[in-house]
Amino acid sequence: MPQRIYLSSPHLGNLERGFVDEAFASNWIAPLGPHVEAFQEEFARCVGAPHALALSSGTAALHLALQLVGVSPGDEVLVSTLTFSASVNPIRYLGASPVFIDSERTSWNMDPALLSEELEVRARSGRLPRAVVVVHLYGQSADLDPILAVCERHGVPVVEDAAEALGSTYKGRVPGTLGRVGIYSFNGNKILTTSGGGMLVSSDEALVRHALKLATQARDPAPHYQHSEIGYNYRLSNVLAAIGRGQLRVLEDRVAARRRNYEFYVRALAGVPGITFMPEAPWGRHTRWLTTLTIDPERFGADREAVRIALEREDIEARPVWKPMHLQPVFAAFERRGGGVAEELFHHGLCLPSGSNLTPDDLSRVVEVVRSVARCRGT
């Protein structure tokens, strides 16, 4: 029987093993240690950020980022609606309320025009949000210049959720480094993984120092255990940082492999009616962390869910595009601006297997199933 094809499985090699062996040999296993410091420095150089802090997850990084830009109970935070719930949950951790902003079609990310409209309305009524969280989706940057400009005009800090976008570019710059704070994820399915982990980056040295304190249980500088703030256990372990150091060295190879997957799918599905791939916006490089497409059921002959189920029958993992946050039961009561674009992408969108370790045979299996669904509907 053919092996299961996963959506985006980890891809590790000998580089990572060598760094992990160093961690074991030195007995630096617990949080902190030389690999943590080195990973932070190397990651900061890679993305061009002055300061970086390695943490236990991207969610932990976003939680700290929001707290450190001043989000507190009763505040409101504008956030992309087309995203995973981890982009929104930390807003609720802090007792604040999300306000969801729809996508635009060029990149599927936050619509700068809708964001501007929402901020203008709120400015006139004296209800400016405490922050804006812009998510860079599926390996592609949002259109940051107009987002940053309108937020600066209103004095609202921007937090970039670049969990899915390491390796992407925006007009020659790196998404995640252009707002007040940026965060990245190294979850097992990400383009660079430490099995679990994240990174917070910022040009604000004082903010990163404060994040470090909060992430280590907010211990005050004293020979005994003393605390004047509530803190968290959010640091990355030395062993996981060792994995990250090896992964960072092959980041460009991993991006190239995922882009090749996308190109394979485009060629192999050319001519199949009703399939449209997620665009690559003109402002930068899309890593194709996930190859994502939409299916027009009228032209294709079946809907997105029929394709997903057919793939699953063949032991191939595929997933719908993120269900918008304003449609989630847990967030249904919160405000939004727009939503129709995100809803359409969800109803018709599908993410295909995209791992950098997929073989040509794996990709061909996926394509054959997709084509068979179209064929059996008479298209």
C-alpha positions in Angstrom: 0.0 0.0 0.0 1.3 3.5 -0.8 2.2 5.6 2.3 -0.1 8.4 3.4 0.7 11.7 1.9 0.4 14.5 4.5 -0.5 18.1 3.9 2.9 19.5 5.2 5.1 17.1 7.1 8.4 17.9 8.9 11.5 17.7 6.7 14.6 17.2 8.8 18.2 16.1 7.8 21.7 15.6 9.2 22.3 19.3 9.9 19.6 19.2 12.6 20.8 16.0 14.0 24.4 17.3 14.4 23.2 20.3 16.4 20.9 18.1 18.6 23.8 15.8 19.3 25.8 18.8 20.5 23.0 19.7 22.9 22.9 16.2 24.3 26.7 16.0 24.6 26.8 19.3 26.5 23.9 18.3 28.7 22.1 21.6 27.8 18.6 20.1 27.5 16.4 22.4 29.6 15.2 25.8 28.4 17.9 28.3 27.6 21.4 27.4 26.6 23.9 28.2 23.8 21.7 26.9 20.9 18.9 29.2 22.0 21.1 32.3 21.9 22.7 31.2 18.6 19.2 30.5 17.1 18.0 33.9 18.1 21.0 35.7 16.6 21.0 33.6 13.4 17.2 34.1 12.9 17.5 37.8 13.5 20.2 38.0 10.8 18.1 35.9 8.4 15.1 38.2 8.5 16.9 41.4 9.1 15.4 42.1 12.5 17.5 43.9 15.2 16.2 41.7 18.0 14.7 38.2 18.2 13.4 36.1 21.1 12.9 32.3 20.8 9.7 31.1 22.4 7.7 27.9 22.9 5.2 28.7 20.1 4.0 31.3 17.7 0.9 31.7 19.9 3.0 32.5 22.9 4.9 35.1 20.8 1.6 36.7 19.7 0.3 36.7 23.3 3.4 38.6 24.5 3.4 40.9 21.4 -0.2 42.0 22.1 0.4 42.5 25.8 3.6 44.5 25.1 1.9 46.9 22.7 -0.7 47.6 25.4 -3.6 45.4 24.8 -5.7 45.0 27.9 -9.2 44.0 29.1 -11.9 46.0 27.3 -9.7 47.0 24.3 -10.5 46.1 20.7 -8.0 44.7 18.2 -8.6 44.6 14.4 -7.5 41.3 12.9 -7.6 39.4 9.6 -10.7 37.2 9.5 -9.2 34.6 7.1 -6.8 32.9 9.4 -6.3 30.2 12.0 -7.8 30.8 15.5 -4.3 31.1 17.0 -4.2 34.6 15.4 -7.2 35.6 17.5 -7.1 33.6 20.7 -4.4 35.7 22.3 -6.6 38.8 21.9 -9.2 37.0 24.1 -6.5 35.8 26.6 -5.9 39.5 27.3 -9.6 40.2 27.8 -9.8 42.3 24.6 -12.3 41.9 21.7 -11.4 41.1 18.0 -12.9 43.0 15.1 -12.5 41.1 11.9 -11.4 42.6 8.6 -12.1 40.8 5.3 -9.6 39.8 2.6 -8.7 41.2 -0.7 -8.4 39.0 -3.7 -4.9 39.8 -4.9 -3.2 38.0 -1.9 -6.1 36.7 0.1 -4.8 38.8 3.1 -6.3 41.8 5.0 -7.9 44.3 2.7 -6.1 47.7 3.3 -9.1 49.7 2.0 -11.5 48.0 4.4 -9.0 48.5 7.3 -8.7 52.2 6.4 -12.5 52.5 6.4 -12.8 50.9 9.8 -10.1 53.0 11.3 -11.6 56.2 9.9 -15.0 55.3 11.3 -13.5 54.5 14.7 -11.4 57.6 14.8 -14.5 59.8 14.3 -16.3 58.1 17.1 -13.3 58.0 19.4 -13.0 54.2 19.4 -9.6 53.5 17.9 -8.4 49.9 18.5 -5.4 49.2 20.6 -3.7 47.3 17.8 -4.0 45.8 14.4 -2.9 42.2 13.8 -2.2 41.5 10.1 -1.8 37.9 9.1 0.4 36.8 6.2 -1.5 33.9 4.8 -0.2 30.5 3.3 3.3 31.9 2.6 2.3 35.3 1.1 2.7 38.8 2.5 -0.2 41.1 2.9 0.1 44.5 1.2 1.9 46.1 4.1 2.7 49.7 2.9 -0.9 51.0 2.9 -1.7 49.0 6.1 1.4 50.5 7.9 0.6 54.0 6.6 -3.0 54.1 7.8 -2.1 52.6 11.2 0.7 55.2 11.6 -1.7 58.0 10.7 -4.0 56.9 13.5 -1.3 56.0 16.0 -2.2 52.3 16.1 0.6 49.7 16.4 0.8 46.9 13.9 1.6 43.3 15.0 2.5 41.0 12.1 1.5 37.4 12.3 4.0 35.9 9.9 3.5 32.3 11.3 2.9 31.0 7.8 5.2 33.3 5.8 8.8 32.7 6.8 10.8 33.0 3.5 8.4 35.4 1.8 9.2 38.9 0.7 7.4 42.2 0.4 9.0 44.7 -2.0 12.4 43.4 -1.1 11.7 43.4 2.7 10.8 40.7 5.1 7.2 40.3 6.4 7.2 40.1 10.1 9.9 42.8 10.5 8.0 45.9 9.4 5.4 46.4 12.1 6.0 47.2 15.8 6.4 43.5 16.5 6.4 40.4 14.4 5.9 36.7 15.2 6.8 33.4 13.5 5.8 29.8 14.1 8.0 26.7 14.0 5.1 24.2 14.4 5.6 20.8 12.9 3.8 21.7 9.7 5.6 25.0 9.0 8.3 25.6 6.4 10.9 25.7 9.2 10.1 23.5 12.2 11.4 22.9 15.7 8.5 20.5 16.3 7.0 23.3 18.4 8.3 26.8 18.8 8.1 30.4 17.7 10.0 33.7 17.5 9.2 37.2 18.4 11.1 40.0 16.5 11.2 43.8 16.9 13.4 46.8 16.4 12.3 47.9 19.9 15.0 46.6 22.2 13.2 47.5 25.4 10.1 45.6 24.2 12.1 42.5 23.5 13.8 42.7 26.9 10.4 43.0 28.6 9.2 40.0 26.5 12.1 38.0 27.7 11.3 38.8 31.3 7.6 37.9 30.9 8.6 34.6 29.1 10.7 33.5 32.0 8.0 33.8 34.7 8.7 37.5 35.1 11.5 37.0 37.6 13.0 40.2 38.9 16.8 40.6 39.0 17.4 39.3 42.5 19.3 36.3 44.0 16.1 34.9 45.3 12.8 34.3 43.4 11.0 37.6 43.3 8.2 38.7 41.0 6.5 42.1 40.5 4.6 41.0 37.3 2.7 37.9 36.2 4.8 35.9 33.9 4.7 32.8 31.7 6.8 29.7 30.9 7.3 30.6 27.3 11.0 30.0 26.5 12.2 27.6 23.8 14.3 24.6 24.9 17.9 24.3 23.9 17.2 21.0 22.1 14.5 22.5 19.9 16.6 25.5 19.2 19.3 23.2 18.0 16.8 21.7 15.5 15.9 25.3 14.4 19.5 26.2 13.7 19.8 23.3 11.3 16.5 24.1 9.6 17.4 27.7 9.2 20.4 26.7 7.0 18.1 25.0 4.5 15.3 27.6 4.5 15.9 28.6 0.9 16.0 25.0 -0.3 12.7 24.4 1.5 11.1 27.4 -0.2 12.4 26.3 -3.6 11.0 22.8 -3.1 7.5 24.2 -2.1 7.5 26.5 -5.1 8.4 23.5 -7.3 5.4 21.6 -5.9 3.1 24.5 -6.9 4.6 24.7 -10.4 4.0 20.9 -10.8 0.4 21.3 -9.8 -0.1 24.2 -12.1 1.3 22.3 -15.1 -0.4 19.0 -14.3 -3.9 20.6 -13.7 -3.7 23.0 -16.6 -6.8 22.7 -18.7 -9.0 21.3 -15.9 -11.9 23.7 -15.8 -12.9 25.4 -12.6 -9.5 25.3 -10.9 -7.9 28.7 -9.9 -4.7 28.8 -7.8 -4.0 31.4 -5.1 -2.4 34.3 -6.9 1.2 35.5 -6.3 0.8 39.2 -5.5 3.1 41.5 -7.5 4.8 42.9 -4.4 6.8 39.9 -3.4 7.7 36.2 -3.2 5.1 33.7 -2.2 6.8 30.7 -0.5 3.8 28.4 -1.4 4.1 27.1 2.1 0.8 25.5 1.1 -0.4 25.2 -2.5 -3.9 26.5 -2.3 -6.6 26.7 -5.0 -10.3 27.3 -5.4 -12.7 25.0 -7.2 -15.7 26.4 -9.1 -18.2 23.5 -8.8 -20.2 24.5 -11.9 -17.2 24.4 -14.2 -15.3 21.6 -12.4 -18.3 19.3 -11.9 -17.8 18.8 -8.1 -17.2 21.0 -5.1 -14.2 21.4 -2.9 -15.4 18.9 -0.3 -15.9 16.2 -2.9 -12.3 16.6 -3.9 -11.1 16.5 -0.3 -13.1 13.4 0.4 -11.8 11.7 -2.7 -8.2 12.5 -1.7 -8.8 11.2 1.8 -10.1 7.9 0.4 -6.7 7.5 -1.2 -4.9 8.3 2.1 -4.0 11.8 1.0 -4.4 14.7 3.4 -5.9 17.9 2.1 -7.7 20.7 4.0 -10.2 23.4 3.3 -9.0 27.0 3.3 -9.3 28.5 6.8 -12.9 29.0 8.0 -13.1 32.7 8.6 -13.0 33.8 12.2 -16.3 35.7 12.0 -18.0 32.4 11.1 -16.6 30.5 14.1 -19.1 29.9 16.9 -16.6 31.2 19.5 -16.2 34.5 17.7 -19.7 35.0 16.2 -20.7 37.8 18.5 -17.8 40.1 17.5 -17.9 42.9 14.9 -16.5 42.6 11.4 -16.1 44.7 8.3 -16.8 42.8 5.1 -16.5 39.1 5.1 -17.8 38.0 1.7 -14.4 37.5 0.1 -13.2 35.3 3.0 -16.4 33.3 3.0 -16.1 32.6 -0.8 -12.5 31.5 -0.4 -13.5 29.2 2.4 -16.4 27.6 0.6 -14.4 26.9 -2.6 -10.8 26.8 -1.3 -8.6 23.7 -0.8 -5.0 23.2 0.4 -3.1 20.4 -1.4 -0.2 18.5 0.0 2.8 20.8 -0.1 5.7 19.4 2.0 9.2 20.0 0.8 9.9 16.3 1.0 7.2 15.2 -1.4 8.3 13.1 -4.4 7.2 13.4 -8.0 5.2 10.2 -7.5 3.5 11.7 -4.5 2.5 14.8 -6.5 1.3 12.7 -9.4 -1.0 10.7 -7.0 -2.6 13.9 -5.8 -3.1 15.2 -9.3 -4.6 11.9 -10.5 -7.2 12.0 -7.8 -8.2 15.6 -8.5 -8.5 14.8 -12.2 -10.5 11.7 -11.5 -13.1 13.7 -9.6 -13.4 16.1 -12.5 -13.7 13.3 -15.0 -16.3 11.3 -13.1 -18.5 14.4 -13.2 -18.3 14.5 -16.9 -15.9 17.5 -17.3 
